[in-house]
């Protein structure tokens, strides 16, 4: 039983991370390729997991570019 020891941790994600998770797998793969990383690392970033700062910055830039071109805003 876990409740009396300490609360479960919940990762807080940003709006951009939520938008990235809402995209299709194909679109996420393409954005990961633009950011020069793997889909696994991109999905870890979207869930709020630990990723390198340069990977996170590249993914945010790629996502911002995609959304500015009129991509779906989820």
N, C-alpha and C positions, 0 to 999 in steps of 0.2 A: 504494500500500500504506500502510495507516494504522497498523498495529500498532507499529511501532518509533518513531513520532513521539510519540504520546500516546494514552492509552486513550480509548475512546468514552465519552461522558457518559451516565449513566443517571439519570433523574429519579426521586426517591423520592417515592412517594405515600403518603398516610395511609390508614387503614382506611375513613374516610368517603369519600374520593375513589374508592377501590376499590368501595365499595358503590354509589356514584353511577353508576359505569361499568357496573355489573351490572344496572341498571334498564333497562326498555324505553325506546325513544325517546319514546313518548308520555308516560310518567311523567317522564322527564328534562325534556321540554318544559314540562310543568305545573309542575315544581319551579323551573325557570328563570323562568317567568312569575311565580311567587310571589316569587322573589328579585329581580324587576324587572330582568332581564337577558336576553340572547339565548341560544339553545341553543348557538351557536358558542362564546361566552365560557364557558358552563357546561362544555362538553366540554373546552375548553382547561384550565380549572381542574382537571377530573377527571384529565387526563393529566399534571398537574404543571407545566403551562405557566405563564407569567407572566400574572397577572390582578391587578386592583386589589384592595386590601385590603377595601374595602367590598363588592365583589362576592363575594369569597371568604367573608366573614363572613355575608353574606346567604344564600349557597348552603348553607353549613354549618348555619345556623339552619333553613332550609327542609327540609334532609335530616334533621336531628335531629327536627323536628316530624313528618315522615313516618314515621320509624322508631319514634317513641314511640307512634304511633297503631296500630302493629301491622303496618306494611308489611313486605315481605320483607327479611330481614337477610342480604344476600349479602356 
